[in-house]
Amino acid sequence: MTALRALALTCSLKPSPASSSTELIATQVLDELRGHGVEGESVRVVDHNVRPGVEKDMGDGDEWPSLRAKVLAADILVLATPTWVGHMSSVAQRVLERLDAELSETDDQGRPLMFGKVAVTAVVGNEDGAHKITADLFQALNDTGFTVPAQGGTYWNGEAMTPGDYNDLKETPKAVASTNATLARNAVHLATQLRGDPYPAS
């Protein structure tokens, strides 16, 4: 059996190679998954011309189709976003809008293409909002057909009204590291189960 694959869509507003707390936590989650034999890569979405819309391909230089191909090839999707004014980034929102097209895409047994895939989330910010963002991401990803494992979201919030970012920390907080490990363990377990016993045909 081939190894499970993971894709992290990192929804930082900062293009590469700028330092990014969102990229850091996405990489940490991928590292945890790698410890369970999962191959993975991270893509910073803002580096690509992802056009607005709710179709698979919006034309006119749209680069979502190449990212979509990576999503389709992955067993586990890690959707990582910063917190901006209490909400997910506009980049993360656009990813969800583009994933909306998958509602009408089915396999040869009538199941939505994302039914066999697991999704987990990672949120960072120096302001409150992570719980609300996680809830919004879970709902949208589940609607699209992804399955979310138990404790499938990790996050870090900095102290309110205090400057500082996740990638400024000297070490990963124990609670975040523990949550990352649980998320990875449960995601791999669920993805393995779905590969061996898919959802029923429509």
Stockholm file with secondary structure:
# STOCKHOLM 1.0

chainA/1-202         MTALRALALTCSLKPSPASSSTELIATQVLDELRGHGVEGESVRVVDHNVRPGVEKDMGDGDEWPSLRAKVLAADILVLATPTWVGHMSSVAQRVLERLDAELSETDDQGRPLMFGKVAVTAVVGNEDGAHKITADLFQALNDTGFTVPAQGGTYWNGEAMTPGDYNDLKETPKAVASTNATLARNAVHLATQLRGDPYPAS
#=GR chainA/1-202 SS CCCCEEEEEECCSSCTTSCCHHHHHHHHHHHHHHTTTCEEEEEEGGGSCCCSSSSSCCCTTCCHHHHHHHHHHCSEEEEEEEEETTEECHHHHHHHHHHGGGGGCBCTTSCBGGGGCEEEEEEEESSSCHHHHHHHHHHHHHHHTCBCCTTCEEEEECCTTCCCCGGGCSSCCHHHHHHHHHHHHHHHHHHHHHHHSCCCCC
#=GC SS_cons         CCCCEEEEEECCSSCTTSCCHHHHHHHHHHHHHHTTTCEEEEEEGGGSCCCSSSSSCCCTTCCHHHHHHHHHHCSEEEEEEEEETTEECHHHHHHHHHHGGGGGCBCTTSCBGGGGCEEEEEEEESSSCHHHHHHHHHHHHHHHTCBCCTTCEEEEECCTTCCCCGGGCSSCCHHHHHHHHHHHHHHHHHHHHHHHSCCCCC
//
